[in-house]
Amino acid sequence: MMTTQADATTAWPYWTLFFCGHFGRATPASRQLNRQSFLGLAILAASTLGAALLGGVLPWGELLLVPGAALGVGWILRAYRHYFAQLDELSLRIQHEAIAFAFGATLLAAVVASAAAVVTDITINPLWIVVAEPLRGVGLVLAARRYR
């Protein structure tokens, strides 16, 4: 959060709130979150690549994705836990409101997708859950605007 001297208003970094999920790279906590998140994504990418390469060679090769995905996502969750511990009260409230918004919107999307799958007999790919993170970005922007 940045406060301008001219009119004493708060200017939130909306770009990083929406696209990165945090309040900018100005703080050491945000920089550490970026590094740790990229490491978690690298673990996830490496396990996906390893499962794809070993899946055709070994009968259990595709199963490499299961612990790799869990480790990568767990690493990112741990990074966010450390990041949240370093936020001030207002920033933490905004993050919590964004998570609540994303949870509700993702739950709504899951119900709609499940109902559509039942009615139309189509298969829904479970990877649609990736919409949760952009929805959290939307929630961050909406919450930050409320506390402007």
Biotite code that builds the C-alpha atoms (Angstrom):
import biotite.structure as struc

atoms = struc.array([
    struc.Atom([0.000, 0.000, 0.000], chain_id="A", res_id=1, res_name="MET", atom_name="CA", element="C"),
    struc.Atom([1.324, 3.447, -0.905], chain_id="A", res_id=2, res_name="MET", atom_name="CA", element="C"),
    struc.Atom([0.030, 6.684, 0.546], chain_id="A", res_id=3, res_name="THR", atom_name="CA", element="C"),
    struc.Atom([0.473, 9.801, -1.527], chain_id="A", res_id=4, res_name="THR", atom_name="CA", element="C"),
    struc.Atom([1.302, 13.043, 0.268], chain_id="A", res_id=5, res_name="GLN", atom_name="CA", element="C"),
    struc.Atom([-0.737, 15.275, -2.036], chain_id="A", res_id=6, res_name="ALA", atom_name="CA", element="C"),
    struc.Atom([-4.193, 14.039, -1.183], chain_id="A", res_id=7, res_name="ASP", atom_name="CA", element="C"),
    struc.Atom([-3.483, 11.449, 1.535], chain_id="A", res_id=8, res_name="ALA", atom_name="CA", element="C"),
    struc.Atom([-5.165, 8.658, -0.401], chain_id="A", res_id=9, res_name="THR", atom_name="CA", element="C"),
    struc.Atom([-4.083, 5.073, -0.592], chain_id="A", res_id=10, res_name="THR", atom_name="CA", element="C"),
    struc.Atom([-2.888, 3.763, -3.947], chain_id="A", res_id=11, res_name="ALA", atom_name="CA", element="C"),
    struc.Atom([-2.880, -0.033, -4.039], chain_id="A", res_id=12, res_name="TRP", atom_name="CA", element="C"),
    struc.Atom([-0.633, -1.788, -6.580], chain_id="A", res_id=13, res_name="PRO", atom_name="CA", element="C"),
    struc.Atom([-3.553, -3.292, -8.537], chain_id="A", res_id=14, res_name="TYR", atom_name="CA", element="C"),
    struc.Atom([-1.323, -4.854, -11.200], chain_id="A", res_id=15, res_name="TRP", atom_name="CA", element="C"),
    struc.Atom([0.588, -7.010, -8.724], chain_id="A", res_id=16, res_name="THR", atom_name="CA", element="C"),
    struc.Atom([-2.547, -7.700, -6.708], chain_id="A", res_id=17, res_name="LEU", atom_name="CA", element="C"),
    struc.Atom([-4.328, -9.125, -9.745], chain_id="A", res_id=18, res_name="PHE", atom_name="CA", element="C"),
    struc.Atom([-1.475, -10.830, -11.591], chain_id="A", res_id=19, res_name="PHE", atom_name="CA", element="C"),
    struc.Atom([0.868, -11.818, -8.744], chain_id="A", res_id=20, res_name="CYS", atom_name="CA", element="C"),
    struc.Atom([-1.408, -12.096, -5.718], chain_id="A", res_id=21, res_name="GLY", atom_name="CA", element="C"),
    struc.Atom([0.593, -9.819, -3.454], chain_id="A", res_id=22, res_name="HIS", atom_name="CA", element="C"),
    struc.Atom([1.261, -6.168, -2.714], chain_id="A", res_id=23, res_name="PHE", atom_name="CA", element="C"),
    struc.Atom([4.234, -5.574, -4.986], chain_id="A", res_id=24, res_name="GLY", atom_name="CA", element="C"),
    struc.Atom([7.926, -6.423, -4.946], chain_id="A", res_id=25, res_name="ARG", atom_name="CA", element="C"),
    struc.Atom([8.956, -3.560, -2.693], chain_id="A", res_id=26, res_name="ALA", atom_name="CA", element="C"),
    struc.Atom([9.144, -5.633, 0.479], chain_id="A", res_id=27, res_name="THR", atom_name="CA", element="C"),
    struc.Atom([11.545, -8.455, 1.312], chain_id="A", res_id=28, res_name="PRO", atom_name="CA", element="C"),
    struc.Atom([8.525, -10.646, 2.126], chain_id="A", res_id=29, res_name="ALA", atom_name="CA", element="C"),
    struc.Atom([7.133, -10.193, -1.400], chain_id="A", res_id=30, res_name="SER", atom_name="CA", element="C"),
    struc.Atom([10.479, -10.925, -3.002], chain_id="A", res_id=31, res_name="ARG", atom_name="CA", element="C"),
    struc.Atom([10.836, -14.070, -0.901], chain_id="A", res_id=32, res_name="GLN", atom_name="CA", element="C"),
    struc.Atom([7.280, -15.103, -1.859], chain_id="A", res_id=33, res_name="LEU", atom_name="CA", element="C"),
    struc.Atom([8.158, -14.683, -5.550], chain_id="A", res_id=34, res_name="ASN", atom_name="CA", element="C"),
    struc.Atom([11.299, -16.796, -5.223], chain_id="A", res_id=35, res_name="ARG", atom_name="CA", element="C"),
    struc.Atom([9.567, -19.534, -3.236], chain_id="A", res_id=36, res_name="GLN", atom_name="CA", element="C"),
    struc.Atom([6.541, -19.583, -5.570], chain_id="A", res_id=37, res_name="SER", atom_name="CA", element="C"),
    struc.Atom([8.761, -19.926, -8.634], chain_id="A", res_id=38, res_name="PHE", atom_name="CA", element="C"),
    struc.Atom([10.599, -22.780, -6.913], chain_id="A", res_id=39, res_name="LEU", atom_name="CA", element="C"),
    struc.Atom([7.273, -24.507, -6.212], chain_id="A", res_id=40, res_name="GLY", atom_name="CA", element="C"),
    struc.Atom([6.232, -24.009, -9.840], chain_id="A", res_id=41, res_name="LEU", atom_name="CA", element="C"),
    struc.Atom([9.595, -25.437, -10.959], chain_id="A", res_id=42, res_name="ALA", atom_name="CA", element="C"),
    struc.Atom([9.007, -28.530, -8.807], chain_id="A", res_id=43, res_name="ILE", atom_name="CA", element="C"),
    struc.Atom([5.550, -28.886, -10.324], chain_id="A", res_id=44, res_name="LEU", atom_name="CA", element="C"),
    struc.Atom([6.875, -28.439, -13.874], chain_id="A", res_id=45, res_name="ALA", atom_name="CA", element="C"),
    struc.Atom([9.736, -30.898, -13.308], chain_id="A", res_id=46, res_name="ALA", atom_name="CA", element="C"),
    struc.Atom([7.385, -33.541, -11.945], chain_id="A", res_id=47, res_name="SER", atom_name="CA", element="C"),
    struc.Atom([5.004, -33.025, -14.883], chain_id="A", res_id=48, res_name="THR", atom_name="CA", element="C"),
    struc.Atom([7.854, -33.341, -17.360], chain_id="A", res_id=49, res_name="LEU", atom_name="CA", element="C"),
    struc.Atom([9.238, -36.365, -15.534], chain_id="A", res_id=50, res_name="GLY", atom_name="CA", element="C"),
    struc.Atom([5.831, -38.054, -15.505], chain_id="A", res_id=51, res_name="ALA", atom_name="CA", element="C"),
    struc.Atom([5.367, -37.337, -19.210], chain_id="A", res_id=52, res_name="ALA", atom_name="CA", element="C"),
    struc.Atom([8.802, -38.736, -20.091], chain_id="A", res_id=53, res_name="LEU", atom_name="CA", element="C"),
    struc.Atom([8.684, -41.744, -17.783], chain_id="A", res_id=54, res_name="LEU", atom_name="CA", element="C"),
    struc.Atom([5.010, -42.501, -18.472], chain_id="A", res_id=55, res_name="GLY", atom_name="CA", element="C"),
    struc.Atom([5.805, -44.141, -21.783], chain_id="A", res_id=56, res_name="GLY", atom_name="CA", element="C"),
    struc.Atom([8.817, -46.049, -20.444], chain_id="A", res_id=57, res_name="VAL", atom_name="CA", element="C"),
    struc.Atom([7.817, -47.298, -17.006], chain_id="A", res_id=58, res_name="LEU", atom_name="CA", element="C"),
    struc.Atom([4.384, -48.570, -15.971], chain_id="A", res_id=59, res_name="PRO", atom_name="CA", element="C"),
    struc.Atom([4.434, -46.394, -12.838], chain_id="A", res_id=60, res_name="TRP", atom_name="CA", element="C"),
    struc.Atom([6.097, -43.411, -14.494], chain_id="A", res_id=61, res_name="GLY", atom_name="CA", element="C"),
    struc.Atom([2.947, -41.275, -14.637], chain_id="A", res_id=62, res_name="GLU", atom_name="CA", element="C"),
    struc.Atom([2.515, -41.699, -10.882], chain_id="A", res_id=63, res_name="LEU", atom_name="CA", element="C"),
    struc.Atom([5.548, -39.440, -10.423], chain_id="A", res_id=64, res_name="LEU", atom_name="CA", element="C"),
    struc.Atom([3.162, -36.533, -10.951], chain_id="A", res_id=65, res_name="LEU", atom_name="CA", element="C"),
    struc.Atom([1.241, -37.263, -7.736], chain_id="A", res_id=66, res_name="VAL", atom_name="CA", element="C"),
    struc.Atom([4.016, -36.632, -5.164], chain_id="A", res_id=67, res_name="PRO", atom_name="CA", element="C"),
    struc.Atom([5.598, -33.981, -7.395], chain_id="A", res_id=68, res_name="GLY", atom_name="CA", element="C"),
    struc.Atom([2.366, -32.001, -7.657], chain_id="A", res_id=69, res_name="ALA", atom_name="CA", element="C"),
    struc.Atom([1.747, -32.333, -3.927], chain_id="A", res_id=70, res_name="ALA", atom_name="CA", element="C"),
    struc.Atom([5.290, -31.176, -3.141], chain_id="A", res_id=71, res_name="LEU", atom_name="CA", element="C"),
    struc.Atom([5.121, -28.221, -5.561], chain_id="A", res_id=72, res_name="GLY", atom_name="CA", element="C"),
    struc.Atom([1.743, -26.975, -4.340], chain_id="A", res_id=73, res_name="VAL", atom_name="CA", element="C"),
    struc.Atom([2.712, -27.606, -0.720], chain_id="A", res_id=74, res_name="GLY", atom_name="CA", element="C"),
    struc.Atom([5.862, -25.526, -1.244], chain_id="A", res_id=75, res_name="TRP", atom_name="CA", element="C"),
    struc.Atom([3.803, -22.626, -2.610], chain_id="A", res_id=76, res_name="ILE", atom_name="CA", element="C"),
    struc.Atom([1.312, -22.869, 0.272], chain_id="A", res_id=77, res_name="LEU", atom_name="CA", element="C"),
    struc.Atom([4.203, -22.778, 2.738], chain_id="A", res_id=78, res_name="ARG", atom_name="CA", element="C"),
    struc.Atom([5.554, -19.666, 0.999], chain_id="A", res_id=79, res_name="ALA", atom_name="CA", element="C"),
    struc.Atom([2.183, -17.946, 1.321], chain_id="A", res_id=80, res_name="TYR", atom_name="CA", element="C"),
    struc.Atom([1.942, -18.918, 4.998], chain_id="A", res_id=81, res_name="ARG", atom_name="CA", element="C"),
    struc.Atom([5.276, -17.201, 5.657], chain_id="A", res_id=82, res_name="HIS", atom_name="CA", element="C"),
    struc.Atom([4.215, -14.211, 3.560], chain_id="A", res_id=83, res_name="TYR", atom_name="CA", element="C"),
    struc.Atom([0.907, -13.817, 5.406], chain_id="A", res_id=84, res_name="PHE", atom_name="CA", element="C"),
    struc.Atom([2.730, -13.910, 8.746], chain_id="A", res_id=85, res_name="ALA", atom_name="CA", element="C"),
    struc.Atom([4.644, -10.762, 7.727], chain_id="A", res_id=86, res_name="GLN", atom_name="CA", element="C"),
    struc.Atom([1.652, -8.683, 6.545], chain_id="A", res_id=87, res_name="LEU", atom_name="CA", element="C"),
    struc.Atom([0.102, -5.831, 8.471], chain_id="A", res_id=88, res_name="ASP", atom_name="CA", element="C"),
    struc.Atom([-3.491, -6.138, 9.658], chain_id="A", res_id=89, res_name="GLU", atom_name="CA", element="C"),
    struc.Atom([-5.182, -4.397, 6.718], chain_id="A", res_id=90, res_name="LEU", atom_name="CA", element="C"),
    struc.Atom([-3.167, -6.258, 4.092], chain_id="A", res_id=91, res_name="SER", atom_name="CA", element="C"),
    struc.Atom([-3.916, -9.555, 5.812], chain_id="A", res_id=92, res_name="LEU", atom_name="CA", element="C"),
    struc.Atom([-7.639, -8.718, 5.914], chain_id="A", res_id=93, res_name="ARG", atom_name="CA", element="C"),
    struc.Atom([-7.592, -7.974, 2.183], chain_id="A", res_id=94, res_name="ILE", atom_name="CA", element="C"),
    struc.Atom([-5.857, -11.295, 1.502], chain_id="A", res_id=95, res_name="GLN", atom_name="CA", element="C"),
    struc.Atom([-8.421, -13.152, 3.608], chain_id="A", res_id=96, res_name="HIS", atom_name="CA", element="C"),
    struc.Atom([-11.329, -11.444, 1.857], chain_id="A", res_id=97, res_name="GLU", atom_name="CA", element="C"),
    struc.Atom([-9.797, -12.365, -1.513], chain_id="A", res_id=98, res_name="ALA", atom_name="CA", element="C"),
    struc.Atom([-9.422, -16.001, -0.470], chain_id="A", res_id=99, res_name="ILE", atom_name="CA", element="C"),
    struc.Atom([-13.051, -16.065, 0.689], chain_id="A", res_id=100, res_name="ALA", atom_name="CA", element="C"),
    struc.Atom([-14.175, -14.561, -2.647], chain_id="A", res_id=101, res_name="PHE", atom_name="CA", element="C"),
    struc.Atom([-12.092, -17.057, -4.641], chain_id="A", res_id=102, res_name="ALA", atom_name="CA", element="C"),
    struc.Atom([-13.372, -19.986, -2.583], chain_id="A", res_id=103, res_name="PHE", atom_name="CA", element="C"),
    struc.Atom([-16.994, -18.995, -3.107], chain_id="A", res_id=104, res_name="GLY", atom_name="CA", element="C"),
    struc.Atom([-16.570, -18.298, -6.811], chain_id="A", res_id=105, res_name="ALA", atom_name="CA", element="C"),
    struc.Atom([-14.645, -21.550, -7.369], chain_id="A", res_id=106, res_name="THR", atom_name="CA", element="C"),
    struc.Atom([-17.276, -23.500, -5.448], chain_id="A", res_id=107, res_name="LEU", atom_name="CA", element="C"),
    struc.Atom([-19.976, -21.944, -7.619], chain_id="A", res_id=108, res_name="LEU", atom_name="CA", element="C"),
    struc.Atom([-18.012, -22.840, -10.760], chain_id="A", res_id=109, res_name="ALA", atom_name="CA", element="C"),
    struc.Atom([-17.594, -26.427, -9.482], chain_id="A", res_id=110, res_name="ALA", atom_name="CA", element="C"),
    struc.Atom([-21.325, -26.808, -8.892], chain_id="A", res_id=111, res_name="VAL", atom_name="CA", element="C"),
    struc.Atom([-22.163, -25.411, -12.334], chain_id="A", res_id=112, res_name="VAL", atom_name="CA", element="C"),
    struc.Atom([-19.526, -27.585, -14.044], chain_id="A", res_id=113, res_name="ALA", atom_name="CA", element="C"),
    struc.Atom([-20.682, -30.689, -12.163], chain_id="A", res_id=114, res_name="SER", atom_name="CA", element="C"),
    struc.Atom([-24.318, -30.059, -13.030], chain_id="A", res_id=115, res_name="ALA", atom_name="CA", element="C"),
    struc.Atom([-23.391, -29.495, -16.673], chain_id="A", res_id=116, res_name="ALA", atom_name="CA", element="C"),
    struc.Atom([-21.369, -32.722, -16.665], chain_id="A", res_id=117, res_name="ALA", atom_name="CA", element="C"),
    struc.Atom([-24.280, -34.715, -15.264], chain_id="A", res_id=118, res_name="VAL", atom_name="CA", element="C"),
    struc.Atom([-26.875, -33.223, -17.613], chain_id="A", res_id=119, res_name="VAL", atom_name="CA", element="C"),
    struc.Atom([-24.783, -33.430, -20.780], chain_id="A", res_id=120, res_name="THR", atom_name="CA", element="C"),
    struc.Atom([-22.786, -36.596, -19.998], chain_id="A", res_id=121, res_name="ASP", atom_name="CA", element="C"),
    struc.Atom([-19.489, -34.839, -20.704], chain_id="A", res_id=122, res_name="ILE", atom_name="CA", element="C"),
    struc.Atom([-16.305, -35.328, -18.764], chain_id="A", res_id=123, res_name="THR", atom_name="CA", element="C"),
    struc.Atom([-14.952, -32.324, -16.877], chain_id="A", res_id=124, res_name="ILE", atom_name="CA", element="C"),
    struc.Atom([-11.158, -32.095, -16.645], chain_id="A", res_id=125, res_name="ASN", atom_name="CA", element="C"),
    struc.Atom([-10.137, -31.493, -13.010], chain_id="A", res_id=126, res_name="PRO", atom_name="CA", element="C"),
    struc.Atom([-7.529, -28.945, -14.134], chain_id="A", res_id=127, res_name="LEU", atom_name="CA", element="C"),
    struc.Atom([-10.281, -26.304, -14.372], chain_id="A", res_id=128, res_name="TRP", atom_name="CA", element="C"),
    struc.Atom([-9.501, -25.610, -10.685], chain_id="A", res_id=129, res_name="ILE", atom_name="CA", element="C"),
    struc.Atom([-6.712, -23.299, -11.871], chain_id="A", res_id=130, res_name="VAL", atom_name="CA", element="C"),
    struc.Atom([-9.398, -20.603, -12.183], chain_id="A", res_id=131, res_name="VAL", atom_name="CA", element="C"),
    struc.Atom([-9.204, -20.227, -8.390], chain_id="A", res_id=132, res_name="ALA", atom_name="CA", element="C"),
    struc.Atom([-5.995, -18.193, -8.471], chain_id="A", res_id=133, res_name="GLU", atom_name="CA", element="C"),
    struc.Atom([-7.166, -15.570, -11.002], chain_id="A", res_id=134, res_name="PRO", atom_name="CA", element="C"),
    struc.Atom([-10.384, -15.332, -8.986], chain_id="A", res_id=135, res_name="LEU", atom_name="CA", element="C"),
    struc.Atom([-8.267, -14.590, -5.909], chain_id="A", res_id=136, res_name="ARG", atom_name="CA", element="C"),
    struc.Atom([-6.611, -11.814, -7.922], chain_id="A", res_id=137, res_name="GLY", atom_name="CA", element="C"),
    struc.Atom([-10.041, -10.382, -8.706], chain_id="A", res_id=138, res_name="VAL", atom_name="CA", element="C"),
    struc.Atom([-10.939, -10.654, -5.025], chain_id="A", res_id=139, res_name="GLY", atom_name="CA", element="C"),
    struc.Atom([-7.744, -8.828, -4.049], chain_id="A", res_id=140, res_name="LEU", atom_name="CA", element="C"),
    struc.Atom([-8.510, -5.934, -6.378], chain_id="A", res_id=141, res_name="VAL", atom_name="CA", element="C"),
    struc.Atom([-12.133, -5.713, -5.188], chain_id="A", res_id=142, res_name="LEU", atom_name="CA", element="C"),
    struc.Atom([-11.116, -5.789, -1.510], chain_id="A", res_id=143, res_name="ALA", atom_name="CA", element="C"),
    struc.Atom([-8.279, -3.285, -2.002], chain_id="A", res_id=144, res_name="ALA", atom_name="CA", element="C"),
    struc.Atom([-10.660, -0.868, -3.716], chain_id="A", res_id=145, res_name="ARG", atom_name="CA", element="C"),
    struc.Atom([-12.995, -1.097, -0.747], chain_id="A", res_id=146, res_name="ARG", atom_name="CA", element="C"),
    struc.Atom([-10.185, 0.039, 1.612], chain_id="A", res_id=147, res_name="TYR", atom_name="CA", element="C"),
    struc.Atom([-8.827, 2.766, -0.656], chain_id="A", res_id=148, res_name="ARG", atom_name="CA", element="C"),
])
